């Protein structure tokens, strides 16, 4: 007889994981194959192993050994016959299968030309046509002390970048986008948590910053099709991302306006880099290859779009991010992130130092 404690555990597991003990055809086939074997288990004891093996095998291979859900047939009755399984295997198009975790068939999406949508990282309603008429020469002249720190910090960071990448602008764009996608995620995350703590609306800034991070990530996915990173470049990304994420996180806690000013200057440098990229393309130093398909779908580019068109729309995106971050750090703009009491003390101290240095400089 099964001990009461083990019996209670089995009941709890069955209540929590009904799908783990499903009677899918794949699990039943495996159980039938090994049901004749006997095994001794401290949990279940020795003797007949059909029930124990069925429970364990359904728990482990069906749900634990794979990240994809087990497929289930819909639209007809499953009689468990080998004939029906063989016909489904021979004609996979005849069997409508569900592949999502909850057993809901994914919705098929189609493009305007009738072809099936192939991207899972973004959907048709996430695509847009970039506004390339934005002013690319706009520059925020640093006036206050924190702005000057942000400006010269970005200028100093550009020096090792120029030395490392030289004129390899494709690889440069790919590597820098791995860093450019960090600030929006950090800012959106902190504002999201503050909104939860203070029971306040975000004024739309959480969504705006997260969309900025997603847009920068799509830049990376695009340039991944143009230039493949080497192993040491991947190692550099891991190191730089670990340092930059934590530094920006602390900086955003201390002064969100200063953090956004840094991002604004970073975007100005990105615009300059993409402008140099375009010059190299126009001079023929870099081959103007056809645009990747992911870029054509994301920015709704024409079928004959080239790499130059991709750089144009990416540069326009960076200009939009520049304006948003400079606007968020404007001294006259009171934004959602009024500091909490603990951070406010540090902010007041920084403001006093800024006022003192502005008078003596």
C-alpha angles and dihedrals in degrees: 000000000000114000115253093241092054091045091054091049092052092050090051093049091049091051092049099041111033091153092051090066096044119145095233117162093245093054093045091051092053092046092050090051093057102025091099092062121092123219136176118229127177089223099052103020125224131304129059109023103186097101095040095045091047092053095046097043092048090048099047111036099031100047111010106040097057139043092214123081121248113261120244129191121240134186096049145044120275106226092175093235120149089225093062092047092049093051091049091050092048093048108031091170090063094060118070105216131195115219104172122101095249094047095254115138111240115248115249114230127200135199125235091267091056097253119132119264108250104186124092096177092069137011133225092261090057093061123097144165111256119234103237093177093080118123107264097184098059112126132181108224109218111241110158124057098256091050090054091050090050093048097049092041090059091045091054092048089055093061098070089040092057091046094050101043101030104177098338092117096166093057090038092056092047094050096044093050088062087064098036091061093060104072096056092051093047093047094045091048094051093046090048091054092046091051088054094047097048099034090234136135117252096224089237094296096115091058093042094054095044090050089051090053091048092049091052090049090054088054087058093047088052097050090045085072091054103043127020115214120238122232095259091049090055089051090052090051091054092050096043094045092051092051097040096046094054094041092050091045092056092042092052091052091052099042122355091186091056090047092053091047089056090052090048091056091044089056090050089056090047090055089052092050093050090048089056088047090057091049091054090050093049092048092051095242089120121042113247096225124182114281117261115259092241090059092049091053097041097049095028092240121175118266092254094052117140137203089271090061090051093052090049094056093042090052090051090052090053090051090054091050089050092056094045094051095044089049091051091053097047111129093226094050116092106203135184097271102082102163125256117243096267095048093041091069091057091045092053090049092051090047091053091051090048093052092047094050093044089059096049096041 
